[in-house]
Amino acid sequence: MTHYDDIIMPKCARFGSRTTPTVAVDQIFFDSGYDATNARWSQYLRTLALDYLKQNIEFEEIARIFLSLGGRANSFLARDWSDWNTTQGKMEEGAESALTHTDQPLRNTVTGASSGDGTTTTFQMIKAYSAGSASHQRIIQKPEAATVKIGKGGALQTLTTDYTFDAATGIVTFAVAPGNGIECSWGGAFYVPVRFASEQLPIGLETNILQSADQIELQEVRL
C-alpha cells in the first residue's frame, strides 16, 4: 500500500456523516464467574461514513481520487468531522483561529511525559481524552500544517526559530531541549489516514454533474 499525504478528501461532507471508533478487546471468562479483558490495540481505528450532498461538484474530485488510487488499494487523508482539532468541544470549519498553543500536550518521545527532561528535543503530537480517572492518548500523525501552534512553558513558540515539525509524522523538534519539568503543548487541526472501504464507487450522472447515491465509507489505516 502506498500512502499519499498530498491527496485530501474534499471538505464538503454535511450533517448525517458518522464516525465509528473501533477497539479490539479479548474477553476471557473463568469458572468463578469473573472475567478478564485484554486490549490488543493501543489506538482506536475509525470508520468514517461521509454523507455528501446527492449532487455537487466536489464529487467529481472524489471520483478522480478513487480512480487514481485504484480504489481501496492505497491510502490518503480525510477529515473526521466528529473530531478534527485539538479542542475538546465542537468547532465550525473556518474557526481555526480559536485553536491555541496550549490546547493539548506534546509527548516526550523518550520519557512519555508531557514535559521536558533537559536533553530530549523531539515530542509527539497527541490528543488526550479523559473521563474520571480513565484516560487515553491519541497519537496525531497528520496535522494540518497551516494551523499548528506550539507552546513551551506556556509561551507561544516561533516556527523555524524555536522549533520545526514533520507534518507526515506529527513529531515536533525543538531547537533547544525543554528544561526538566517544562510543559510542552500544541494546538491545531488534523487529518486521518484512510482508504476507501469499498471496491466500488457508484457514480450517477444528472444535468452533466457527477453525483453519489450513498454515503462514502472510509477506513482509518495504520502507517
N, C-alpha and C positions, 0 to 999 in steps of 0.2 A: 504494500500500500504506500502510495506517495501522498504526502500532506502538502496542501497549498495554503500558506498564510495570506497570499495575495488575492485569494478568492473569498469574498464575503457575501453571504446570503442577503439579498435586498431587504432593507429595513421597512417593509411595508405590511407586516403582519398586523392584525387587528384583534380586538377583544373576541374571545372564543378560542384563542390559542391556549394550549395547555402544556404543562411540564410534568413529567413523571420521574422523580428521583428513584433509583433502584439500588437496593443493597443485596449482598449475598451473605446470608447467615445460615450456618448449620445449627440444628437443634437436636439434642440428644436427650431422650427420656430414660430415667432409671427406674428400677423396680420399686424404689422407695416412694416414687411419685414426684421427686424433684427432677428438674431438667437443667441442662447446661447449654449455653449458646456460644458460638464462635463466629465472629465477623471475619469473612475471608478477604474482604476488600477494605483498604484504608480510606478510599474515596468512593463517593457515590458515582453511578453512571446514570445520566439523564436521557430521557427520550423527549424530544420536542415535537409537538404537533402544531404546526403553524397554520392558522386559518387566514388565508389570503382572500381578498375580495374576489368574487367569482370572475371578474373581468378587469384586468388592469395591465398597464404597460409593463410593470415590473415582472410579470410572469414570463414575458419573453426572455428576460435575463435569467430567470430560474431555469427555463428550458435550455438555454445555452450552457449554463453551468452543468446541468445533468448530462448533456450530450458531450461536453468537453471532458468531464471527469470519468466517463464510462459508467455512469450510474453510481452504484454504491461501491465501486472498485477503489475509489480514492476519497480522501477527506479534505475538508475546507473549514471555514469559520462561519458561525452564525451567532445571533444574539438570543439568549434565553430571556424572553420578556418578563418572566416572573422574578428574575434575579440577575441583573446585568451590571450592577455597580456596587461600590463599597458602602453605601448607606444601608441601614437596617430596615427602612421602610420603602414605600413605593416612590418612584420619581419619574416624571414625564420625560420623554425624549426631548432634547433641547435644553434641559435644565442642568447640564453637566457642570455649570459654573458653581453649583451648590456643593459639589464634592470638595472635600478638604484634605489636607495632607496628614490629618490625624484620624481619619475615618477607621482605618484598620491597621493591625500590627504587621510589621515585617518580621519574618522568622530567620534568626541567625542560622546559617547553613551548617555550623559546627556544633553549637550548643543546643539549638532548637528553641531557644528563648527569644523573646521579642526585644531584647536589649543587647547592647554591645558587650564585648569581653576585652576590649583594648587591642585586639590583634586581628579579628575577623573583619573583612571588608565586604563580603558577599551575603546578601539577605534575600530570601524568597518572599514574593508577594503571596499573601494568603487572605482569606476572608473567614472570620471567626463567627460561629453560631453558638448560642448558649441558652439553656433553659434550666433554671435551678442550678444544681451543681454539675449538670451534664454539659459537655461542650464538644465541638467538632471544628477542625481547621480544614478549610477547603483550599487546596493549592490552586493558585491562579497563574496559569502559564501564558495566557494570551490577552494581555492588557491592550486597551485601545490607546496607542502611544500618545496621541494629542491630548488626552485627558489626564495623564499621570501626574501626580504631585507627590513629593517625597518629604518626609519630616525626620529630623534628628533632634532628640531632646526637646520636642515641641516646636522647633523652629523650621520654617519652610526652607528647603534647600534649592540650590540653583543647578539646573541641568548642565552637564559637561564640566562645570567648575567644582561642584560638590559631589556629584555622582553621575553615573551612566546606568542605563538599564537595557536589558535584552527583551524586546517585545515578543520574541519567539519562545522564551522560557519563563519570563516573569522574575528573572534574577536582577537584583539591584546591586551595583558595585559602588561603594563609597570611595572617594579619593583618599580620605583619611579614616582609618578604622574608628568607629564609635567607641568611646570610652566605656569602661566597665560599668554596667548598670544603666547606661544611657538608652532610653527608649527610642525605637525606630518605628516609623509608621508610613502609611501611604494612603492615597485615595485615587480613584479613577473608575472608568468603565472597563468592561472586559467582554471577551467573546468565549465561545465554547467550540472546541474542535469536534466536528461532526461528519457523518457520512449519511447519504440517503438511506432510509430504512428499506425501501422497496427497489426492486429491479425494474419497475415500470413507472412511467410518469404519464398519466392520461393528459392529452392535450386536445382542447377543443378550439374551434375557430368560429368567431361570430363578429360581424362587422369589421373584418380584417384585423382583429386583435386576438392574440392567443389568450386562452383562459384555462383555469383549472377547474376540475369538477369537485374536488375534495380537499381536505387538509393535507398538507405535505408533512410527512413524518421524517424526522432526522434522529439519528442515534449518536450520542456522545462517544468519542473514541479515546483510547489511551495512546499517548505519543511517547 
